[in-house]
Amino acid sequence: MDKVTQLTVKEDMKVSELIEQFDKSGVLGSGRVARASNILADMITDEDMNVFMSLGGPLIPGGLRNIVTNMVRERHVNLIISSGANITHDMLEAFGGSHYRDEGRDDEDLNADGIGRIADINVGSDDFAIFEREITKIFEDISSRKSKISIQELLYEVGLLIDDENSFLATAARMKTPIFAPGLIDSMFGLQLWMFSQDHDFTVDAVADMHYLSDLVFDSKKIGGILLGGGLTKHYTLASTLLRGGLDSAIQITLDRPEAGSLSGAPLQEAKSWSKARCGSTLETVIGDVTIIFPLIYAGVLDRI
């Protein structure tokens, strides 16, 4: 048996060197982080592998916007499956809005001042008002050219009309990196889309996405997964590969636990039983906060590749 090596931390240590220490230890959370970092590096550098990334939970308001955008720009991901909320919050910042640190105020006081709270993140109604105004202009532009569109096509068209180099939606459109959002209607974006459709001939076809997505899956020699958070976006990423026998490689970062049987807390190994991950695939689940762990892992990978 290999011995557990005690961790050594030194002055001016690079992130990759810390990850190497985690790897030498090889146990508990540090071992999981190291293995996930190694898997991510292998996925990014494998020219035969298309990397699918899912974004669940408040990752954009939680500070990961520039990281996601950079991964698209550097072609470290080839496809994104996002919640409608992360798309909404990306656009909110693109239109000049912001996310703010919570000051511990009472939630009823926040409501009176038109402020919504996401854990310790605040968003003002004024910022959403700007979002609503700008997204309506974009819907008018797109609907004047197309009366029926898939979700993926809609997000591509929206991205082309956003002028913000830090927007992952805009960057993905310009890099032709497809974005899917199976739960798009469950967001402020979706609400505005429904309101717009009440007096405009504009239909969004969710089923149409499956044709394009299935072609991408079957055209891929290998598929890797970066599953950030759980829920619908995680399942859609896994299920998209079902007909080809599952993912070849994947990492998952989640705070959810497995005992209740929910998908969000299910270890990736469980996906093998459903053929959502291939038998023999390289998988690692890391338990923890995505906004801490993923930047650490990705920074370590950038040191190495």
Contacts in CASP RR format, 6 or more apart in sequence:
PFRMAT RR
TARGET T0000
AUTHOR 0000-0000-0000
METHOD contacts of the structure
MODEL  1
MDKVTQLTVKEDMKVSELIEQFDKSGVLGSGRVARASNILADMITDEDMN
VFMSLGGPLIPGGLRNIVTNMVRERHVNLIISSGANITHDMLEAFGGSHY
RDEGRDDEDLNADGIGRIADINVGSDDFAIFEREITKIFEDISSRKSKIS
IQELLYEVGLLIDDENSFLATAARMKTPIFAPGLIDSMFGLQLWMFSQDH
DFTVDAVADMHYLSDLVFDSKKIGGILLGGGLTKHYTLASTLLRGGLDSA
IQITLDRPEAGSLSGAPLQEAKSWSKARCGSTLETVIGDVTIIFPLIYAG
VLDRI
4 25 0 8 1.000
4 26 0 8 1.000
4 27 0 8 1.000
5 21 0 8 1.000
5 24 0 8 1.000
5 25 0 8 1.000
5 26 0 8 1.000
6 25 0 8 1.000
7 21 0 8 1.000
7 22 0 8 1.000
7 24 0 8 1.000
7 25 0 8 1.000
7 30 0 8 1.000
8 21 0 8 1.000
9 18 0 8 1.000
9 21 0 8 1.000
10 17 0 8 1.000
14 300 0 8 1.000
14 303 0 8 1.000
15 296 0 8 1.000
15 299 0 8 1.000
15 300 0 8 1.000
15 303 0 8 1.000
16 299 0 8 1.000
16 300 0 8 1.000
16 301 0 8 1.000
16 303 0 8 1.000
16 304 0 8 1.000
17 303 0 8 1.000
18 300 0 8 1.000
19 33 0 8 1.000
19 34 0 8 1.000
19 37 0 8 1.000
19 296 0 8 1.000
19 297 0 8 1.000
19 300 0 8 1.000
20 34 0 8 1.000
21 30 0 8 1.000
22 29 0 8 1.000
22 30 0 8 1.000
22 31 0 8 1.000
22 33 0 8 1.000
22 34 0 8 1.000
22 37 0 8 1.000
23 31 0 8 1.000
23 34 0 8 1.000
23 35 0 8 1.000
23 37 0 8 1.000
23 38 0 8 1.000
25 31 0 8 1.000
25 34 0 8 1.000
26 34 0 8 1.000
26 35 0 8 1.000
29 286 0 8 1.000
29 287 0 8 1.000
32 284 0 8 1.000
32 285 0 8 1.000
32 286 0 8 1.000
32 287 0 8 1.000
33 286 0 8 1.000
33 293 0 8 1.000
33 296 0 8 1.000
33 297 0 8 1.000
35 284 0 8 1.000
36 251 0 8 1.000
36 253 0 8 1.000
36 284 0 8 1.000
36 286 0 8 1.000
36 297 0 8 1.000
37 297 0 8 1.000
37 300 0 8 1.000
37 301 0 8 1.000
39 249 0 8 1.000
39 250 0 8 1.000
39 251 0 8 1.000
39 282 0 8 1.000
39 283 0 8 1.000
39 284 0 8 1.000
40 226 0 8 1.000
40 251 0 8 1.000
40 297 0 8 1.000
40 298 0 8 1.000
40 301 0 8 1.000
41 301 0 8 1.000
41 304 0 8 1.000
41 305 0 8 1.000
42 249 0 8 1.000
42 282 0 8 1.000
43 49 0 8 1.000
43 51 0 8 1.000
43 224 0 8 1.000
43 225 0 8 1.000
43 226 0 8 1.000
43 249 0 8 1.000
44 51 0 8 1.000
44 76 0 8 1.000
44 301 0 8 1.000
44 305 0 8 1.000
45 305 0 8 1.000
46 222 0 8 1.000
48 221 0 8 1.000
48 222 0 8 1.000
49 220 0 8 1.000
49 221 0 8 1.000
49 222 0 8 1.000
49 223 0 8 1.000
49 224 0 8 1.000
49 248 0 8 1.000
49 249 0 8 1.000
50 78 0 8 1.000
50 79 0 8 1.000
50 216 0 8 1.000
50 220 0 8 1.000
50 221 0 8 1.000
50 222 0 8 1.000
50 223 0 8 1.000
50 224 0 8 1.000
51 76 0 8 1.000
51 77 0 8 1.000
51 78 0 8 1.000
51 79 0 8 1.000
51 223 0 8 1.000
51 224 0 8 1.000
51 225 0 8 1.000
51 226 0 8 1.000
52 77 0 8 1.000
52 78 0 8 1.000
52 79 0 8 1.000
52 80 0 8 1.000
52 81 0 8 1.000
52 223 0 8 1.000
52 224 0 8 1.000
52 225 0 8 1.000
52 226 0 8 1.000
52 237 0 8 1.000
52 240 0 8 1.000
52 241 0 8 1.000
52 247 0 8 1.000
53 68 0 8 1.000
53 71 0 8 1.000
53 77 0 8 1.000
53 79 0 8 1.000
53 80 0 8 1.000
53 81 0 8 1.000
53 225 0 8 1.000
53 226 0 8 1.000
53 227 0 8 1.000
53 228 0 8 1.000
53 237 0 8 1.000
54 80 0 8 1.000
54 81 0 8 1.000
54 82 0 8 1.000
54 225 0 8 1.000
54 226 0 8 1.000
54 227 0 8 1.000
54 228 0 8 1.000
54 229 0 8 1.000
54 230 0 8 1.000
54 233 0 8 1.000
54 234 0 8 1.000
54 236 0 8 1.000
54 237 0 8 1.000
55 68 0 8 1.000
55 80 0 8 1.000
55 81 0 8 1.000
55 82 0 8 1.000
55 83 0 8 1.000
55 86 0 8 1.000
55 228 0 8 1.000
55 229 0 8 1.000
55 233 0 8 1.000
56 82 0 8 1.000
56 83 0 8 1.000
56 86 0 8 1.000
56 228 0 8 1.000
56 229 0 8 1.000
56 230 0 8 1.000
56 231 0 8 1.000
56 233 0 8 1.000
56 234 0 8 1.000
57 83 0 8 1.000
57 85 0 8 1.000
57 86 0 8 1.000
57 228 0 8 1.000
57 229 0 8 1.000
57 230 0 8 1.000
57 290 0 8 1.000
58 85 0 8 1.000
58 86 0 8 1.000
58 89 0 8 1.000
58 118 0 8 1.000
58 119 0 8 1.000
58 121 0 8 1.000
59 68 0 8 1.000
59 86 0 8 1.000
59 228 0 8 1.000
59 229 0 8 1.000
59 290 0 8 1.000
59 291 0 8 1.000
60 68 0 8 1.000
60 85 0 8 1.000
60 86 0 8 1.000
60 89 0 8 1.000
60 90 0 8 1.000
60 93 0 8 1.000
60 168 0 8 1.000
61 89 0 8 1.000
61 99 0 8 1.000
61 118 0 8 1.000
61 121 0 8 1.000
61 123 0 8 1.000
62 99 0 8 1.000
62 118 0 8 1.000
62 121 0 8 1.000
62 291 0 8 1.000
63 99 0 8 1.000
63 291 0 8 1.000
64 228 0 8 1.000
64 290 0 8 1.000
64 291 0 8 1.000
64 294 0 8 1.000
64 295 0 8 1.000
65 89 0 8 1.000
65 90 0 8 1.000
65 93 0 8 1.000
65 166 0 8 1.000
65 167 0 8 1.000
65 168 0 8 1.000
66 166 0 8 1.000
67 294 0 8 1.000
67 295 0 8 1.000
67 298 0 8 1.000
68 80 0 8 1.000
68 168 0 8 1.000
69 165 0 8 1.000
69 166 0 8 1.000
69 167 0 8 1.000
69 168 0 8 1.000
69 171 0 8 1.000
70 76 0 8 1.000
71 77 0 8 1.000
71 298 0 8 1.000
72 80 0 8 1.000
72 168 0 8 1.000
72 171 0 8 1.000
72 172 0 8 1.000
72 175 0 8 1.000
72 177 0 8 1.000
73 171 0 8 1.000
73 175 0 8 1.000
75 175 0 8 1.000
75 177 0 8 1.000
77 177 0 8 1.000
77 226 0 8 1.000
78 177 0 8 1.000
79 177 0 8 1.000
79 178 0 8 1.000
79 179 0 8 1.000
79 180 0 8 1.000
79 216 0 8 1.000
80 168 0 8 1.000
80 172 0 8 1.000
80 177 0 8 1.000
80 178 0 8 1.000
80 179 0 8 1.000
80 180 0 8 1.000
81 179 0 8 1.000
81 180 0 8 1.000
81 181 0 8 1.000
81 182 0 8 1.000
81 233 0 8 1.000
81 236 0 8 1.000
81 237 0 8 1.000
81 240 0 8 1.000
82 179 0 8 1.000
82 180 0 8 1.000
82 181 0 8 1.000
82 233 0 8 1.000
83 181 0 8 1.000
83 183 0 8 1.000
83 186 0 8 1.000
83 187 0 8 1.000
83 232 0 8 1.000
83 233 0 8 1.000
84 181 0 8 1.000
84 183 0 8 1.000
84 184 0 8 1.000
84 186 0 8 1.000
84 187 0 8 1.000
84 189 0 8 1.000
84 190 0 8 1.000
85 186 0 8 1.000
85 187 0 8 1.000
85 188 0 8 1.000
87 155 0 8 1.000
87 169 0 8 1.000
87 179 0 8 1.000
87 181 0 8 1.000
87 184 0 8 1.000
87 187 0 8 1.000
87 189 0 8 1.000
88 131 0 8 1.000
88 187 0 8 1.000
88 188 0 8 1.000
88 189 0 8 1.000
89 99 0 8 1.000
89 123 0 8 1.000
90 167 0 8 1.000
90 168 0 8 1.000
90 169 0 8 1.000
91 131 0 8 1.000
91 134 0 8 1.000
91 135 0 8 1.000
91 158 0 8 1.000
91 162 0 8 1.000
91 167 0 8 1.000
91 169 0 8 1.000
91 189 0 8 1.000
92 99 0 8 1.000
92 123 0 8 1.000
92 127 0 8 1.000
92 128 0 8 1.000
92 130 0 8 1.000
92 131 0 8 1.000
93 99 0 8 1.000
93 164 0 8 1.000
93 166 0 8 1.000
93 167 0 8 1.000
94 162 0 8 1.000
94 163 0 8 1.000
94 164 0 8 1.000
94 166 0 8 1.000
94 167 0 8 1.000
94 169 0 8 1.000
94 170 0 8 1.000
95 130 0 8 1.000
95 131 0 8 1.000
95 134 0 8 1.000
96 127 0 8 1.000
96 130 0 8 1.000
97 127 0 8 1.000
97 130 0 8 1.000
97 131 0 8 1.000
98 127 0 8 1.000
99 121 0 8 1.000
99 122 0 8 1.000
99 123 0 8 1.000
100 121 0 8 1.000
100 122 0 8 1.000
100 123 0 8 1.000
100 124 0 8 1.000
101 120 0 8 1.000
101 121 0 8 1.000
101 122 0 8 1.000
102 117 0 8 1.000
102 119 0 8 1.000
102 120 0 8 1.000
102 121 0 8 1.000
102 122 0 8 1.000
103 122 0 8 1.000
104 120 0 8 1.000
107 117 0 8 1.000
110 116 0 8 1.000
110 117 0 8 1.000
110 122 0 8 1.000
114 124 0 8 1.000
114 125 0 8 1.000
115 122 0 8 1.000
115 123 0 8 1.000
115 124 0 8 1.000
115 125 0 8 1.000
116 122 0 8 1.000
116 123 0 8 1.000
116 124 0 8 1.000
116 125 0 8 1.000
117 123 0 8 1.000
128 188 0 8 1.000
131 188 0 8 1.000
131 192 0 8 1.000
132 188 0 8 1.000
132 192 0 8 1.000
135 158 0 8 1.000
135 189 0 8 1.000
135 192 0 8 1.000
136 192 0 8 1.000
136 196 0 8 1.000
138 158 0 8 1.000
138 161 0 8 1.000
139 192 0 8 1.000
139 193 0 8 1.000
139 196 0 8 1.000
139 200 0 8 1.000
139 202 0 8 1.000
140 200 0 8 1.000
141 161 0 8 1.000
142 149 0 8 1.000
142 154 0 8 1.000
142 157 0 8 1.000
142 158 0 8 1.000
142 161 0 8 1.000
142 202 0 8 1.000
143 196 0 8 1.000
143 200 0 8 1.000
143 201 0 8 1.000
143 202 0 8 1.000
146 153 0 8 1.000
146 157 0 8 1.000
147 201 0 8 1.000
147 202 0 8 1.000
147 203 0 8 1.000
148 202 0 8 1.000
148 203 0 8 1.000
148 204 0 8 1.000
148 205 0 8 1.000
149 157 0 8 1.000
149 202 0 8 1.000
149 203 0 8 1.000
149 204 0 8 1.000
149 205 0 8 1.000
150 204 0 8 1.000
150 205 0 8 1.000
150 206 0 8 1.000
150 208 0 8 1.000
150 209 0 8 1.000
150 212 0 8 1.000
151 180 0 8 1.000
151 181 0 8 1.000
151 182 0 8 1.000
151 184 0 8 1.000
151 204 0 8 1.000
151 205 0 8 1.000
151 206 0 8 1.000
151 208 0 8 1.000
151 209 0 8 1.000
152 178 0 8 1.000
152 179 0 8 1.000
152 180 0 8 1.000
152 209 0 8 1.000
152 212 0 8 1.000
152 213 0 8 1.000
153 208 0 8 1.000
154 204 0 8 1.000
155 169 0 8 1.000
155 172 0 8 1.000
155 173 0 8 1.000
155 179 0 8 1.000
155 180 0 8 1.000
155 181 0 8 1.000
156 172 0 8 1.000
156 173 0 8 1.000
156 178 0 8 1.000
156 179 0 8 1.000
157 173 0 8 1.000
158 169 0 8 1.000
158 173 0 8 1.000
159 167 0 8 1.000
159 169 0 8 1.000
159 170 0 8 1.000
159 172 0 8 1.000
159 173 0 8 1.000
159 174 0 8 1.000
160 170 0 8 1.000
160 173 0 8 1.000
160 174 0 8 1.000
162 169 0 8 1.000
162 170 0 8 1.000
162 173 0 8 1.000
163 170 0 8 1.000
164 170 0 8 1.000
165 171 0 8 1.000
169 179 0 8 1.000
171 177 0 8 1.000
172 178 0 8 1.000
172 179 0 8 1.000
178 212 0 8 1.000
178 213 0 8 1.000
178 216 0 8 1.000
180 209 0 8 1.000
180 213 0 8 1.000
180 236 0 8 1.000
182 206 0 8 1.000
182 209 0 8 1.000
182 232 0 8 1.000
182 233 0 8 1.000
182 236 0 8 1.000
183 232 0 8 1.000
184 190 0 8 1.000
184 193 0 8 1.000
184 204 0 8 1.000
184 206 0 8 1.000
185 191 0 8 1.000
185 193 0 8 1.000
185 194 0 8 1.000
193 204 0 8 1.000
196 202 0 8 1.000
197 203 0 8 1.000
197 204 0 8 1.000
213 240 0 8 1.000
214 240 0 8 1.000
214 243 0 8 1.000
217 223 0 8 1.000
217 240 0 8 1.000
217 241 0 8 1.000
217 243 0 8 1.000
217 244 0 8 1.000
218 243 0 8 1.000
218 244 0 8 1.000
220 244 0 8 1.000
222 248 0 8 1.000
222 249 0 8 1.000
223 241 0 8 1.000
223 244 0 8 1.000
223 246 0 8 1.000
223 247 0 8 1.000
223 248 0 8 1.000
223 249 0 8 1.000
224 247 0 8 1.000
224 248 0 8 1.000
224 249 0 8 1.000
224 250 0 8 1.000
225 237 0 8 1.000
225 247 0 8 1.000
225 249 0 8 1.000
225 250 0 8 1.000
225 251 0 8 1.000
226 250 0 8 1.000
226 251 0 8 1.000
227 234 0 8 1.000
227 237 0 8 1.000
227 238 0 8 1.000
227 250 0 8 1.000
227 251 0 8 1.000
227 252 0 8 1.000
227 253 0 8 1.000
227 254 0 8 1.000
227 268 0 8 1.000
228 253 0 8 1.000
228 290 0 8 1.000
228 294 0 8 1.000
229 252 0 8 1.000
229 253 0 8 1.000
229 254 0 8 1.000
229 255 0 8 1.000
229 256 0 8 1.000
229 264 0 8 1.000
229 290 0 8 1.000
230 252 0 8 1.000
230 254 0 8 1.000
230 256 0 8 1.000
230 263 0 8 1.000
230 264 0 8 1.000
230 265 0 8 1.000
231 262 0 8 1.000
231 263 0 8 1.000
231 264 0 8 1.000
234 252 0 8 1.000
234 254 0 8 1.000
234 263 0 8 1.000
234 264 0 8 1.000
235 263 0 8 1.000
238 246 0 8 1.000
238 247 0 8 1.000
238 271 0 8 1.000
238 274 0 8 1.000
238 276 0 8 1.000
238 277 0 8 1.000
239 276 0 8 1.000
241 247 0 8 1.000
241 276 0 8 1.000
242 274 0 8 1.000
242 275 0 8 1.000
242 276 0 8 1.000
245 275 0 8 1.000
245 276 0 8 1.000
245 278 0 8 1.000
246 271 0 8 1.000
246 275 0 8 1.000
246 276 0 8 1.000
246 277 0 8 1.000
246 278 0 8 1.000
246 281 0 8 1.000
247 271 0 8 1.000
247 276 0 8 1.000
247 277 0 8 1.000
247 278 0 8 1.000
247 281 0 8 1.000
247 283 0 8 1.000
248 278 0 8 1.000
248 281 0 8 1.000
248 282 0 8 1.000
249 281 0 8 1.000
249 282 0 8 1.000
249 283 0 8 1.000
250 268 0 8 1.000
250 271 0 8 1.000
250 277 0 8 1.000
250 281 0 8 1.000
250 282 0 8 1.000
250 283 0 8 1.000
250 284 0 8 1.000
251 268 0 8 1.000
251 283 0 8 1.000
251 284 0 8 1.000
251 285 0 8 1.000
251 286 0 8 1.000
251 297 0 8 1.000
252 267 0 8 1.000
252 268 0 8 1.000
252 283 0 8 1.000
252 284 0 8 1.000
252 285 0 8 1.000
252 286 0 8 1.000
253 285 0 8 1.000
253 286 0 8 1.000
253 288 0 8 1.000
253 290 0 8 1.000
253 293 0 8 1.000
253 294 0 8 1.000
254 264 0 8 1.000
254 265 0 8 1.000
254 285 0 8 1.000
254 286 0 8 1.000
254 287 0 8 1.000
254 288 0 8 1.000
254 290 0 8 1.000
255 287 0 8 1.000
255 288 0 8 1.000
255 289 0 8 1.000
255 290 0 8 1.000
256 262 0 8 1.000
256 264 0 8 1.000
256 265 0 8 1.000
257 265 0 8 1.000
258 265 0 8 1.000
258 266 0 8 1.000
258 267 0 8 1.000
258 270 0 8 1.000
267 285 0 8 1.000
268 277 0 8 1.000
268 283 0 8 1.000
268 284 0 8 1.000
268 285 0 8 1.000
269 277 0 8 1.000
269 283 0 8 1.000
269 285 0 8 1.000
271 277 0 8 1.000
271 283 0 8 1.000
272 278 0 8 1.000
272 279 0 8 1.000
272 280 0 8 1.000
272 281 0 8 1.000
277 283 0 8 1.000
286 293 0 8 1.000
286 297 0 8 1.000
END
